[in-house]
């Protein structure tokens, strides 16, 4: 197997088979590693890694080696440049493989959650929250009011509503984390 730095890029760009074979042998481990690393967060398997790596080689030789001819040794080493090309191809591959999504506004509400009759009211011990905290949580979550509306109703600043909500949620988290609820 040849070293990447020993590949004759001019011969490669002219389509020389021997240069291409040497290039593929030298570049494949780097390209496969970069593609594997780029696809890992997307949960794609080895078949996708091989497909995306193959796509890198197709990109390099497509349109009379147009992409390969853009390599400039003054700007980066060949391995660095190939790593960037491989990562780009892998990300494109992951985007193509992504499942189609539907805007949440178009999903019927019944499909989003549990029916109200199945939702159990949270049992909060008396005295855990202040009256104001309880009232603000009731307005925010039970009545689904906006912070500005609650602030106007209670004649307080909207930031007071937000900070009261925050303190109430901190207390609830601490209480339920302890497992005493």
N, C-alpha and C positions, 0 to 999 in steps of 0.2 A: 504494500500500500504506500502510495506517495504522500509526501508531506504537502499540505495545502500551499505552502510558500514556494514549492518547487514546480507547481503547475504552470504550464505555459498558457497564460490567459488569452494571448492572441490566437494561438492554435485552437484553443477551446471555443473562442468566439467565432472562429471560422467553421466550426462544426467538426473538427478532427475527432474521430471516434476514440482513438487511443487516449487523447487528452481528456475527453469526456469520461471515459471509464476510470482513469486515474483520479479525476476530480470527484466523481461520485464516491469512489472508495475512500478518499481522504475526507470529504465533506460530510458524508452520511452520519458518522457518529456525532459530530457537532450539531448538525441539523436535527437529528432525532432527539438529542438531549434538550435542545432549545424548545422544540415543539412540545415535547413531553412536559417540560416545566411550564410552558404557557397554557397548556390544556388542563393541567392538574386542578386548578381552582374550579374548572367547569365540570369536573367529574366525568370527563370523556375517557374512554378506554383505549387500549392498545391499537385497535383497528383504526380509530380516529387519529391516533398519533401517526400511524403509517400512512394514512390517507393525506394528512396535512403535510407530512414530510415529502411525500411524492409530489404534492402540489408545489412545494418550494422548487423542486427540480424542473417541473413543468414551467413555472414562472420564469426561471432563469433561462430556459432555452426557447421560450415562446417568442414569436415574431422575430426570428433570426437573431436570437440571443440579446434582444433589446435591453432587458434588465441587467444582464451580466455586463454588457458594454457600458453601463452607467457606473460601474465600480471605479472609484478613484483612490488609488493607493496613497495619495497625499492626504486624504481626509480620514482614512481608517485602515486598519489591517483587514485582510481578507476574512479572517475568522470573525472579527467584530461585525463586519458588513453582512456576512452570511447569517450571523446570529440575529441581527435586526430584521433581515428579510424573512428568516424562519419564524421569528416571533410574530411578525405582521401576518404571515400566511396562516399561522396557527390561530390568531385572533379572528381572522376572517372566517376560518373553518368553524370556530366555535360559534360565531354569529349566525352562520348558515344553519348550524345544527340546533340552535336555540328553538325551543318550542314556541309556537305562536301564542301571543298573549291577547287578552281581550281587555279593553279599558274597563275599569271597575264600575263606571257609570252605566255601562251597558249590561252588567250582570244583574239578573233579578235579585232583589233583596232576600228572597227566600233561599237562594243558593249560597248566600254569604255567611249565614250564621244559623244559630239554633233558634227555634221558635221561642217566643217569650214564655210560653207555658212551661218550658223545660228549664228556664233560667231560675236558679235558686237565688233568693236574696241573700246577700252577704250579711252574716250575723256579726255586727260590730258591738262589742261590749259597751255598756253605758259608761260614760265618763272617759273613754279612750280619746275621743275627739271633742273639741270645744263645740259649742252650739253653732258658732260661725262656720267652723270647718265642716260640720255636718250639713249645714244649710247650703254652703257653696258646692259641696260634692253632690247634693241632691239636685241643685239647679243645673250643674254641669252634666251630670251623668243620667239622672232619671228624667229630667225635663229637657235635656240637650240644648240648653241655652248658651248663648255666646258670652264670652268674658265681658265684653262691653255692656251687654244688656244687664248682666248680674251687677256690675259695678254701678250702673245707673240706678238700678232697683234698690241697692243697698246704700247708695250715696257714698261710695268710696272710689278710690282710684283703681283702674283696671289692674295695675301692678299688685295692688293689695289682694285682689281676687286670685291672681296667679300665685303669689307667694303663700297665701293661705291654703290654696289647693296643694301646693308643693309640700308644705309642712304636714298637712293631713295625710298625704300619700306616704311620706317618710314614716310617720307614726304607724300607719297600717302595715307597711312593709316590715317594719321592725317587729310588730306584734305577730304577724302571721309567719315570719321566719322562725320565731321562737317556738312555734308549734303549739302555742297555748290556746289557739282558737278553735 
